[in-house]
Amino acid sequence: MFVIKFLDSKFKDNIKRYILQCVLATISIMFILLFLNYFVYTTVIASLGATTFIVFTMPKTHSAKGKNILGGYTLGIIFGIIFHLLSMFLIDIIETINLNTLYMITGALSVGATMFVMTITNTEHPPAVGMALSLILTPWDFKTLFFVYLCIILMIIVKKLLENYLIDLQ
């Protein structure tokens, strides 16, 4: 008889950890959302939801390492800003270009460049690629980027403090 297992085989023996780690993720996002009213450009911080998932459900994975989170977001922000500036420059010099087409091109380039440099520097953190793209497709300011850094640093600190207790929930 074909039976589908709906629960992770580790769940029964680790129920407290599953609950704790999901509560920590919930508290992290709640903290982020509490300050959302102070930021006009909220779509820029959406990638933090995915980072929270990785940090608190897969804390032992490569992309959950502090170096990868910080390095990935740094690269995502750098390439997002570079290609944002490139799109602003191209709008001024190529008057006939369609704005949507320009954003598609520079958005794709920001994703590709971020992915390439993350992989060659071994700082892969997938949500940070979303950050690069969001800096092309949505408005942003430096205050919001500072807030992103603050949030990822706090998540890295919490993860480090609890590293002996956190397990991969996958």
C-alpha positions as semicolon CSV with decimal commas, in nm:
position;residue;x (nm);y (nm);z (nm)
1;M;0,000;0,000;0,000
2;F;0,127;0,344;-0,095
3;V;0,151;0,574;0,206
4;I;0,276;0,929;0,185
5;K;0,482;1,046;0,478
6;F;0,380;1,399;0,560
7;L;0,606;1,458;0,857
8;D;0,982;1,480;0,855
9;S;1,130;1,165;1,010
10;K;1,332;1,381;1,253
11;F;1,026;1,572;1,375
12;K;0,913;1,326;1,643
13;D;1,252;1,322;1,817
14;N;1,312;1,697;1,778
15;I;0,970;1,859;1,821
16;K;1,100;2,120;2,069
17;R;1,373;2,227;1,828
18;Y;1,131;2,250;1,537
19;I;0,902;2,470;1,743
20;L;1,184;2,684;1,887
21;Q;1,351;2,743;1,552
22;C;1,023;2,837;1,382
23;V;0,939;3,068;1,674
24;L;1,281;3,232;1,637
25;A;1,216;3,283;1,267
26;T;0,873;3,430;1,348
27;I;1,021;3,669;1,605
28;S;1,291;3,775;1,358
29;I;1,038;3,860;1,090
30;M;0,813;4,028;1,347
31;F;1,108;4,249;1,448
32;I;1,167;4,338;1,084
33;L;0,799;4,411;1,023
34;L;0,770;4,626;1,337
35;F;1,009;4,871;1,177
36;L;0,846;4,850;0,836
37;N;0,650;5,171;0,895
38;Y;0,977;5,362;0,900
39;F;1,065;5,253;0,549
40;V;0,900;5,363;0,230
41;Y;1,069;5,101;0,016
42;T;0,948;4,778;0,172
43;T;0,995;4,548;-0,126
44;V;1,371;4,583;-0,087
45;I;1,357;4,400;0,246
46;A;1,138;4,113;0,121
47;S;1,445;3,893;0,066
48;L;1,495;3,892;0,444
49;G;1,202;3,650;0,473
50;A;1,392;3,390;0,271
51;T;1,710;3,457;0,470
52;T;1,516;3,402;0,792
53;F;1,394;3,067;0,660
54;I;1,748;2,957;0,573
55;V;1,902;3,076;0,901
56;F;1,646;2,911;1,127
57;T;1,547;2,596;0,936
58;M;1,878;2,510;0,768
59;P;2,139;2,665;1,002
60;K;2,412;2,412;0,917
61;T;2,396;2,462;0,541
62;H;2,649;2,649;0,332
63;S;2,415;2,938;0,251
64;A;2,336;2,988;0,623
65;K;2,697;3,066;0,714
66;G;2,748;3,421;0,839
67;K;3,014;3,481;0,574
68;N;2,771;3,382;0,301
69;I;2,483;3,589;0,434
70;L;2,693;3,900;0,480
71;G;2,899;3,846;0,165
72;G;2,596;3,756;-0,044
73;Y;2,400;4,064;0,061
74;T;2,704;4,285;0,012
75;L;2,745;4,158;-0,342
76;G;2,372;4,178;-0,412
77;I;2,361;4,536;-0,294
78;I;2,678;4,635;-0,482
79;F;2,559;4,488;-0,812
80;G;2,205;4,613;-0,756
81;I;2,339;4,967;-0,712
82;I;2,579;4,937;-1,008
83;F;2,308;4,821;-1,247
84;H;2,057;5,067;-1,103
85;L;2,302;5,348;-1,180
86;L;2,366;5,199;-1,524
87;S;1,993;5,200;-1,599
88;M;1,965;5,564;-1,486
89;F;2,260;5,654;-1,709
90;L;2,118;5,468;-2,010
91;I;1,778;5,632;-1,968
92;D;1,948;5,970;-2,006
93;I;2,155;5,884;-2,313
94;I;1,919;5,650;-2,502
95;E;1,593;5,839;-2,517
96;T;1,420;5,583;-2,737
97;I;1,467;5,286;-2,503
98;N;1,160;5,141;-2,337
99;L;1,190;5,167;-1,958
100;N;1,053;4,815;-1,900
101;T;1,299;4,668;-2,147
102;L;1,585;4,853;-1,981
103;Y;1,483;4,724;-1,637
104;M;1,457;4,368;-1,772
105;I;1,806;4,388;-1,916
106;T;1,976;4,555;-1,617
107;G;1,779;4,338;-1,374
108;A;1,895;4,021;-1,547
109;L;2,252;4,152;-1,558
110;S;2,243;4,232;-1,184
111;V;2,123;3,878;-1,107
112;G;2,383;3,717;-1,333
113;A;2,670;3,928;-1,203
114;T;2,571;3,871;-0,840
115;M;2,543;3,495;-0,893
116;F;2,876;3,480;-1,074
117;V;3,071;3,672;-0,811
118;M;2,899;3,486;-0,524
119;T;3,001;3,153;-0,673
120;I;3,363;3,249;-0,740
121;T;3,399;3,402;-0,390
122;N;3,216;3,109;-0,227
123;T;2,960;3,341;-0,062
124;E;2,643;3,189;-0,207
125;H;2,324;3,311;-0,039
126;P;2,025;3,287;-0,279
127;P;1,802;3,554;-0,117
128;A;2,074;3,813;-0,174
129;V;2,029;3,768;-0,549
130;G;1,673;3,886;-0,495
131;M;1,814;4,195;-0,328
132;A;2,015;4,278;-0,641
133;L;1,705;4,246;-0,856
134;S;1,486;4,449;-0,620
135;L;1,728;4,741;-0,639
136;I;1,663;4,753;-1,014
137;L;1,288;4,699;-1,014
138;T;1,179;4,903;-0,711
139;P;1,272;5,236;-0,552
140;W;1,510;5,225;-0,257
141;D;1,717;5,445;-0,028
142;F;2,034;5,398;0,176
143;K;1,843;5,401;0,505
144;T;1,661;5,087;0,395
145;L;1,987;4,920;0,290
146;F;2,134;5,002;0,632
147;F;1,829;4,838;0,791
148;V;1,886;4,526;0,579
149;Y;2,243;4,504;0,708
150;L;2,127;4,553;1,066
151;C;1,875;4,270;1,030
152;I;2,119;4,024;0,877
153;I;2,382;4,102;1,141
154;L;2,126;4,041;1,417
155;M;2,023;3,710;1,258
156;I;2,387;3,604;1,231
157;I;2,444;3,690;1,599
158;V;2,136;3,497;1,714
159;K;2,236;3,200;1,501
160;K;2,591;3,210;1,641
161;L;2,465;3,227;2,000
162;L;2,239;2,926;1,944
163;E;2,459;2,729;1,702
164;N;2,504;2,436;1,943
165;Y;2,129;2,398;1,976
166;L;2,002;2,465;1,624
167;I;1,963;2,172;1,385
168;D;1,877;2,148;1,017
169;L;1,504;2,089;0,999
170;Q;1,514;1,955;0,645
